[in-house]
Amino acid sequence: MLIIALASVHSAFSQSNEWHIFRGDAALTGASKTKINYPLALKWTFKADDDIVAAPIVGENTIFVSSIGGIVYALDISGKEKWKFTTDNSIEAPALYLNNRVYVGNLSGNLYALDAKTGKPIWTYQAENQIMGSANYFYLKNKLYIIVGSYDYFLHCIDAVTGKMVWKYESDNYINGAPAISSGAAVFGGCDGFLHVVNLENGQLRTKINVATYIAGSVALTENLAFTGDYDGLFSCIDISGKTVKWKFDNPASSLPILASPAILGEKVIIGGEDKYLRCFNKSDGKEKWNFNAGGRIDASPVISGSLVITATMDGMLYLIDSENGKPVWSYEIGSAIAHNPALVNGGLVVGARDGNIYYFRK
């Protein structure tokens, strides 16, 4: 029953034309069926109060984005502010939109549930340390639950309606990214270097697999495989059922960290790193299909739109890349660091930068 319920949620996400969660779906695959029409042109910018390092999301034609000044903004599709909500600390975690609510965490460890139409707070849940990663969600027996990691070492499961804790699971160190969800389990890595697979029904550990050192990003899931980069520059494919690392890519020329999360498209898995390269691997055996030198560090996670891969760099470049050959088909210089991935909406994309601006591009 649990698996069926979760599968229906994933299906709803994959059919959506909006970007409700920072990686597009609950399994955090980074892929969308919405196609980007290019060449893109800058249509508008919106100036926030401070730097933007959290990825934007989109729900019901509203863009939700947060600043390190601690403000959550709701913008309409033309870039006009609908409302804003001020929290008590910086926000680095992307928000989650579900059922007319926005869920977002900040560095005080507060997870807020906001009314998506008005920005009014519905409830606040308090973790014991900062929240750096996005919340995710699942349904169990027709009830909606929110799940989020914290620097208090815990993965927290919260009733989405009441904001009350249902269970929490203790890891061995900080949890940086969002938990990926599939087949009744939450899967995440953290500073302890383990991949944790936790039962969503009761918060009990299913298995723990030793992967690497510090895992800064979120895991992407498909077909019982988990993909993640780490702080030593390794990129790993983990067989969850076999509890083994299936393959691992180790760049012989660099051990710079991989802070981004991967994206999955069919048999391809794509990741960028601080070595400035975007790389595409064969999902099953880890053979490198192509690589693209973006010229700047890639901390933002790639996003897939049809046959295109969208990547952004810390020197302020946006690229559309052909997923077949790794060649750029469009680029734009923002000129300010882009720390997180864009969101897709209405055939265009919206992205935030460290200059405090939100940028919207469309053909």
VOGU-3710 file (C-alpha; in Angstrom, 3 decimals, decimal comma):
1> mliialasvh> 0,000/0,000/0,000  2,816/2,359/0,861  4,666/1,761/-2,393  1,497/2,283/-4,447  0,797/5,586/-2,698  4,312/6,833/-3,280  4,289/5,771/-6,909  1,180/7,856/-7,520  2,957/10,924/-6,117  5,941/10,425/-8,401
11> safsqsnewh> 3,624/10,068/-11,386  1,891/13,337/-10,533  5,214/15,131/-10,358  6,506/13,721/-13,638  3,367/14,861/-15,478  3,470/18,359/-14,037  4,578/21,335/-16,110  5,814/23,082/-12,992  8,816/22,640/-10,724  7,372/22,006/-7,249
21> ifrgdaaltg> 10,606/20,766/-5,673  14,168/21,833/-6,411  15,066/18,640/-8,326  11,713/18,288/-10,071  10,398/15,143/-8,366  10,512/13,279/-5,066  13,258/10,930/-6,332  15,338/14,076/-7,031  16,164/13,081/-10,623  16,496/16,669/-11,853
31> asktkinypl> 14,449/15,945/-14,997  11,309/17,532/-16,416  8,982/16,796/-19,322  8,669/20,545/-19,816  10,746/21,512/-22,840  12,825/24,657/-22,988  12,439/26,607/-26,215  15,674/28,331/-27,187  17,410/30,641/-27,881  16,353/32,189/-24,604
41> alkwtfkadd> 16,118/35,893/-23,874  16,147/37,669/-20,518  12,542/38,772/-19,893  12,819/40,294/-16,413  14,821/40,503/-13,201  13,645/40,915/-9,625  15,901/42,410/-6,950  15,734/40,616/-3,586  17,065/41,967/-0,303  20,206/39,811/-0,310
51> divaapivge> 22,122/37,033/-2,088  20,181/34,097/-3,523  21,780/30,708/-2,945  18,623/28,568/-2,688  17,080/27,160/-5,865  13,699/28,619/-6,865  10,596/26,452/-7,224  7,304/26,959/-9,055  3,727/26,086/-8,094  0,442/27,263/-9,643
61> ntifvssigg> 2,290/29,777/-11,852  3,942/31,346/-8,820  7,710/31,444/-8,318  8,931/30,928/-4,758  12,500/31,904/-3,932  14,376/32,698/-0,715  17,363/34,845/0,248  20,203/34,599/2,732  18,531/37,629/4,299  15,884/35,155/5,471
71> ivyaldisgk> 13,032/36,320/3,241  10,732/34,065/1,212  9,381/35,772/-1,930  6,375/34,825/-4,049  6,499/36,281/-7,565  4,002/36,039/-10,355  5,094/34,884/-13,800  5,757/38,490/-14,861  8,193/39,020/-11,978  5,908/41,090/-9,747
81> ekwkfttdns> 5,985/40,457/-6,011  2,814/38,853/-4,633  3,999/38,607/-1,027  7,062/38,108/1,109  7,609/36,454/4,469  10,534/37,270/6,748  12,113/34,526/8,873  14,624/34,893/11,700  17,727/33,656/9,838  19,330/33,011/6,459
91> ieapalylnn> 17,696/30,608/4,015  19,964/28,346/1,946  17,503/25,475/1,559  15,198/25,394/-1,489  11,491/25,428/-0,706  8,850/22,774/-1,462  5,382/23,548/-2,863  2,454/21,203/-2,189  -1,315/21,632/-1,916  -1,223/25,429/-1,668
101> rvyvgnlsgn> 1,490/25,387/0,971  5,155/26,322/0,833  7,571/24,483/3,144  10,966/26,071/3,724  13,737/25,712/6,317  16,337/28,192/7,553  19,629/28,280/9,452  17,877/28,575/12,813  16,479/25,090/12,200  12,945/26,347/11,666
111> lyaldaktgk> 10,791/24,647/9,045  7,916/26,924/8,052  4,625/25,956/6,425  3,256/29,024/4,641  -0,001/29,644/2,835  1,101/29,826/-0,801  -1,490/32,454/-1,720  -0,893/34,878/1,150  2,467/33,991/2,734  0,857/33,717/6,159
121> piwtyqaenq> 2,506/31,133/8,451  0,438/28,021/9,198  2,879/26,296/11,526  6,573/26,273/12,435  8,546/23,146/13,294  11,799/23,514/15,231  14,797/21,267/14,566  17,780/21,560/16,889  20,217/22,913/14,312  20,260/24,504/10,873
131> imgsanyfyl> 18,372/23,191/7,849  20,484/23,312/4,684  18,545/20,988/2,380  15,081/21,067/0,863  12,162/19,274/2,451  10,627/16,332/0,582  7,295/14,571/1,034  5,352/11,319/0,900  1,815/10,017/1,393  0,964/7,147/3,741
141> knklyiivgs> -2,645/5,955/4,043  -3,800/9,146/2,326  -1,982/11,379/4,823  0,737/13,779/3,718  4,074/13,915/5,519  7,024/16,264/5,183  10,557/14,990/5,649  13,682/17,118/6,144  17,267/16,727/7,357  19,171/18,999/9,752
151> ydyflhcida> 22,596/19,682/11,209  21,215/18,211/14,439  22,068/14,828/12,757  18,371/13,911/12,496  16,046/13,217/9,611  12,677/14,609/10,741  9,264/13,345/9,628  6,454/15,857/10,221  2,692/15,755/9,806  2,073/18,190/6,933
161> vtgkmvwkye> -1,247/19,394/8,342  -0,376/19,905/12,009  3,398/20,444/11,927  3,863/17,831/14,662  6,773/15,387/14,640  5,862/11,823/13,616  9,324/10,294/13,974  12,978/11,217/13,621  15,971/9,127/12,588  19,460/9,868/13,914
171> sdnyingapa> 22,404/9,725/11,505  26,072/10,024/12,477  26,738/13,611/11,407  25,303/16,682/9,678  22,668/16,159/6,974  23,278/18,664/4,179  21,074/17,738/1,241  17,463/16,751/0,752  16,356/13,142/1,250  15,357/11,426/-1,988
181> issgaavfgg> 12,211/9,313/-1,792  11,259/6,131/-3,633  9,710/2,708/-2,884  8,769/3,533/0,684  12,214/4,770/1,715  14,106/8,010/2,237  17,694/7,927/0,953  20,316/10,511/1,893  23,990/11,062/2,578  25,780/13,466/4,888
191> cdgflhvvnl> 29,018/14,317/6,625  29,357/10,766/7,958  30,058/9,431/4,441  27,256/6,852/4,585  24,209/6,408/2,407  21,241/5,966/4,749  18,090/4,142/3,619  15,258/4,797/6,081  11,778/3,248/6,204  9,208/6,018/5,738
201> engqlrtkin> 6,533/4,228/7,730  8,391/4,147/11,033  11,745/5,931/10,637  13,718/2,734/11,128  16,992/2,152/9,285  16,744/-0,321/6,418  20,405/-0,237/5,502  23,488/1,954/5,707  26,152/1,796/2,999  29,672/3,195/3,355
211> vatyiagsva> 30,164/5,389/0,296  32,770/8,069/0,866  33,678/11,039/2,980  31,529/14,174/3,298  28,477/14,083/0,982  27,308/17,662/0,442  24,611/17,229/-2,186  21,396/15,278/-2,525  21,114/11,760/-3,918  19,241/10,972/-7,159
221> ltenlaftgd> 17,326/7,684/-7,334  16,250/5,413/-10,171  15,627/1,648/-10,455  17,061/0,885/-7,015  20,234/2,797/-7,850  21,429/5,887/-5,996  23,886/8,411/-7,464  25,931/10,895/-5,462  29,104/12,946/-5,533  31,300/13,681/-2,526
231> ydglfscidi> 33,797/16,143/-1,114  36,785/14,142/-2,412  35,588/14,546/-6,003  34,342/10,978/-6,410  31,047/10,195/-8,144  29,369/6,942/-7,087  26,570/4,642/-8,209  25,210/2,601/-5,296  23,103/-0,535/-5,653  20,719/-0,128/-2,723
241> sgktvkwkfd> 19,330/-3,669/-2,753  22,808/-5,200/-3,068  24,222/-2,754/-0,495  27,274/-2,206/-2,672  28,966/0,565/-4,631  28,330/-0,555/-8,215  30,812/1,831/-9,815  32,771/4,934/-8,961  34,318/7,712/-11,066  37,577/9,154/-9,788
251> npasslpila> 38,910/12,058/-11,823  42,654/11,379/-12,173  43,366/15,069/-12,849  41,501/16,543/-9,868  40,077/15,689/-6,453  38,036/18,904/-6,149  34,664/18,486/-4,421  31,371/17,628/-6,076  28,779/19,718/-4,243  26,042/19,428/-6,868
261> spailgekvi> 23,389/16,732/-7,127  23,147/14,579/-10,274  20,427/14,452/-12,930  19,157/11,295/-14,641  17,940/10,986/-18,243  17,257/7,444/-19,472  20,595/5,649/-19,437  22,529/8,851/-18,798  23,493/10,344/-15,447  24,923/13,880/-15,445
271> iggedkylrc> 26,869/15,781/-12,782  29,003/18,913/-12,480  31,816/19,626/-10,060  34,286/22,180/-8,781  36,774/20,952/-11,401  34,634/23,063/-13,828  33,427/20,041/-15,817  29,932/18,813/-16,545  30,137/15,054/-17,145  27,752/12,495/-18,590
281> fnksdgkekw> 28,080/8,827/-17,632  26,456/5,601/-18,697  24,136/4,771/-15,822  24,844/1,043/-15,760  28,651/0,884/-15,960  29,949/4,417/-15,269  31,673/4,906/-18,628  32,065/8,572/-19,453  30,048/9,527/-22,542  31,173/13,159/-22,765
291> nfnaggrida> 32,378/16,101/-20,725  32,045/19,854/-21,067  34,449/22,400/-19,598  32,195/25,218/-18,371  35,123/27,473/-17,496  33,985/27,984/-13,897  33,202/25,879/-10,827  29,879/24,076/-11,043  28,151/23,964/-7,650  24,638/24,151/-9,141
301> spvisgslvi> 22,937/20,849/-9,913  22,146/20,173/-13,594  18,549/20,211/-14,799  17,266/18,178/-17,748  14,637/19,530/-20,137  13,849/17,161/-22,998  17,181/16,554/-24,740  18,841/19,571/-23,116  20,899/19,863/-19,945  20,913/23,200/-18,121
311> tatmdgmlyl> 23,994/23,989/-16,072  25,233/27,094/-14,258  28,580/28,154/-12,866  30,039/30,085/-9,981  31,457/32,638/-12,433  27,934/33,484/-13,536  27,416/31,530/-16,761  24,242/29,724/-17,819  24,459/26,999/-20,471  22,082/24,812/-22,439
321> idsengkpvw> 23,935/21,619/-23,392  22,938/18,976/-25,951  22,612/15,784/-23,882  23,733/13,620/-26,815  27,162/15,136/-27,364  27,857/17,617/-24,554  28,019/20,619/-26,896  26,583/23,991/-25,795  23,666/25,280/-27,886  23,065/28,499/-25,918
331> syeigsaiah> 24,781/30,485/-23,174  24,254/33,654/-21,182  26,597/35,543/-18,853  24,843/36,771/-15,720  28,167/37,739/-14,189  27,343/36,727/-10,615  27,784/33,335/-8,975  24,938/30,855/-9,439  25,053/28,450/-6,506  21,914/26,396/-7,162
341> npalvngglv> 19,912/25,027/-10,061  17,214/26,893/-11,993  13,514/26,045/-12,045  11,522/25,404/-15,222  8,271/27,191/-15,958  6,200/27,886/-19,095  8,944/26,897/-21,518  11,472/29,117/-19,779  13,690/29,073/-16,715  14,123/31,115/-13,573
351> vgardgniyy> 17,363/31,248/-11,580  18,756/33,186/-8,623  22,276/34,546/-8,204  24,552/35,903/-5,501  23,941/39,456/-6,724  20,481/39,172/-5,152  18,650/39,068/-8,477  16,114/36,569/-9,792  16,391/36,139/-13,572  13,670/34,831/-15,875
361> frk> 14,534/33,626/-19,381  12,215/32,592/-22,171  12,274/32,536/-25,957
//
